[in-house]
Amino acid sequence: MPEMRKLNNYFFQSKESVQLRALRPSEEEMRQSYWSWPQDRPAVVSAESIPSSCADLDELNKLVSLLRSELFQVKRENDVLELKVIRMEKTFGPLFRSSV
């Protein structure tokens, strides 16, 4: 495993941006033992895949929002039930506790 400092120097002294280099490694980079590439070059993110990724993220965000709403509703129902139990304990006292 190469030293992180050497890797950082290599990336930041290059003319290309780090993001572009990460998407398209050079032949020299692919020959390095610390890279674990498949037999052919790694796939570059295409512009066509971005809209579907955004749609997937939108759908995921909607699902997370829905789950948060449901969780809030369940928590509220749980709080109501806990209050009912507390009232019943106060009303029926020790008789209620021994039967539960």
Secondary structure as a PSIPRED ss2 file (coil, helix, strand):
# PSIPRED VFORMAT (PSIPRED V4.0)

   1 M C   1.000  0.000  0.000
   2 P C   1.000  0.000  0.000
   3 E C   1.000  0.000  0.000
   4 M H   0.000  1.000  0.000
   5 R H   0.000  1.000  0.000
   6 K H   0.000  1.000  0.000
   7 L H   0.000  1.000  0.000
   8 N H   0.000  1.000  0.000
   9 N H   0.000  1.000  0.000
  10 Y H   0.000  1.000  0.000
  11 F H   0.000  1.000  0.000
  12 F H   0.000  1.000  0.000
  13 Q H   0.000  1.000  0.000
  14 S C   1.000  0.000  0.000
  15 K C   1.000  0.000  0.000
  16 E C   1.000  0.000  0.000
  17 S C   1.000  0.000  0.000
  18 V H   0.000  1.000  0.000
  19 Q H   0.000  1.000  0.000
  20 L H   0.000  1.000  0.000
  21 R H   0.000  1.000  0.000
  22 A H   0.000  1.000  0.000
  23 L H   0.000  1.000  0.000
  24 R C   1.000  0.000  0.000
  25 P C   1.000  0.000  0.000
  26 S C   1.000  0.000  0.000
  27 E H   0.000  1.000  0.000
  28 E H   0.000  1.000  0.000
  29 E H   0.000  1.000  0.000
  30 M H   0.000  1.000  0.000
  31 R H   0.000  1.000  0.000
  32 Q C   1.000  0.000  0.000
  33 S C   1.000  0.000  0.000
  34 Y C   1.000  0.000  0.000
  35 W C   1.000  0.000  0.000
  36 S C   1.000  0.000  0.000
  37 W C   1.000  0.000  0.000
  38 P C   1.000  0.000  0.000
  39 Q C   1.000  0.000  0.000
  40 D C   1.000  0.000  0.000
  41 R C   1.000  0.000  0.000
  42 P C   1.000  0.000  0.000
  43 A C   1.000  0.000  0.000
  44 V C   1.000  0.000  0.000
  45 V C   1.000  0.000  0.000
  46 S C   1.000  0.000  0.000
  47 A C   1.000  0.000  0.000
  48 E C   1.000  0.000  0.000
  49 S H   0.000  1.000  0.000
  50 I H   0.000  1.000  0.000
  51 P H   0.000  1.000  0.000
  52 S H   0.000  1.000  0.000
  53 S H   0.000  1.000  0.000
  54 C H   0.000  1.000  0.000
  55 A H   0.000  1.000  0.000
  56 D H   0.000  1.000  0.000
  57 L H   0.000  1.000  0.000
  58 D H   0.000  1.000  0.000
  59 E H   0.000  1.000  0.000
  60 L H   0.000  1.000  0.000
  61 N H   0.000  1.000  0.000
  62 K H   0.000  1.000  0.000
  63 L H   0.000  1.000  0.000
  64 V H   0.000  1.000  0.000
  65 S H   0.000  1.000  0.000
  66 L H   0.000  1.000  0.000
  67 L H   0.000  1.000  0.000
  68 R H   0.000  1.000  0.000
  69 S H   0.000  1.000  0.000
  70 E H   0.000  1.000  0.000
  71 L H   0.000  1.000  0.000
  72 F H   0.000  1.000  0.000
  73 Q H   0.000  1.000  0.000
  74 V H   0.000  1.000  0.000
  75 K H   0.000  1.000  0.000
  76 R H   0.000  1.000  0.000
  77 E H   0.000  1.000  0.000
  78 N H   0.000  1.000  0.000
  79 D H   0.000  1.000  0.000
  80 V H   0.000  1.000  0.000
  81 L H   0.000  1.000  0.000
  82 E H   0.000  1.000  0.000
  83 L H   0.000  1.000  0.000
  84 K H   0.000  1.000  0.000
  85 V H   0.000  1.000  0.000
  86 I H   0.000  1.000  0.000
  87 R H   0.000  1.000  0.000
  88 M H   0.000  1.000  0.000
  89 E H   0.000  1.000  0.000
  90 K H   0.000  1.000  0.000
  91 T H   0.000  1.000  0.000
  92 F H   0.000  1.000  0.000
  93 G C   1.000  0.000  0.000
  94 P H   0.000  1.000  0.000
  95 L H   0.000  1.000  0.000
  96 F H   0.000  1.000  0.000
  97 R H   0.000  1.000  0.000
  98 S H   0.000  1.000  0.000
  99 S H   0.000  1.000  0.000
 100 V C   1.000  0.000  0.000
